[in-house]
Amino acid sequence: MAVVKSKLLKQLSKNYPNFLKKDLKKISSIILNEIKRALKKGDRVELRGFGVFYTNIQKARISRNPKTGEKVNTPEKRTINFKMSKELFKKLNNEE
């Protein structure tokens, strides 16, 4: 099951009934936009107890179109990587 922003907001409003839904929506969008902005600048984003988001540069290369077999030049691009924290790893694998 994928986590959708609307489901996340629903769960947050259920867990924190004192907050207005519009405030929770604004807070979550601010957090996500700050993560995007930092990654766009090339910074690392560390959320303690959750993990680290960071960018990596994928070099330009010659790849192949699998349908036609034709060679295609792929330009250099940045990718986003995620490394989970040890705490999250342990929770996911029931090692506590």
N, C-alpha and C positions, 0 to 999 in steps of 0.2 A: 504494500500500500504506500503510495506516495503521499508526502505531506503537502497539502495545499494550503495556501495562505488563509483562505476562508475557514478551513477546519482548525487551523492553528488559533485563529482569532476566537472561534467558537469555544475551544478548550480553555483559552486564557480567560474569557469572560465567565466561563463556568467556575474556574478555579478562583477568580478574583472578582466576585460580584460587586464589590464596592467601586470598581472602576467603570466608567462609561465605555461602551463599545467603541465610540468614535475616538476616545483617548487611547485605547489599546491599539486601534488601527493606526493612529498617528505615531505612536511609540514604535510599533513594529516596522512601519515604513521608514522611520528615521534611522533605526538600527540597520536595516537592510541597505538603505541608501549610503550610509557611512561605510559599510563593508565594501560595497561596490566602488565607492570613491577611493578608498584606500588601495584596493586591488588595482584599480585603474592607474594609480600613481606608482604602483610597483611595490607597495608596502606589504608586510605580513600582517594578518589579522589573527590575534590569539584570543580565544575565549576559554578562560581557565575552566578545567573540568569537562570541556567539550572537544576542543581541538584547535587546529591552526589551518587557516586558509592562506595560500601563497601562490604567486604566479611563477610560471616557468616559460622560458623562451624555446620554442620548437624551431630548429634551424630550417632554412629553405632547402628543399630537396626536389628530386625528380621522382614523382610517384606514377602509378599506372591506373588508368581507368579500368576497373574490373570487367565492365560490360564489353568494351571494345578492344582492350589491351593496349590502347594508345598511351604514349608517355605524356605526362602532364607536369608542368612546372608548378610546384606548390610553394607559395611565398612563406617567408618567416612569419610566425604568429605566436601570440602569447596564450598560454593555457592556464586554467585555474586548477590547483591541486588542493587536496584536503588530507590532513593527517590527524586521526583521532587521538585524543588523550588516553593515557593509561587507565584513568578512572572510567571513561566511557567504554573502553575495550573490556574492562572487567565486568561492568554492568551488563553489557551485551552478551557476554559469555558466562554469566552467572558464576563468577569466580570470587564473589565476596563472602 
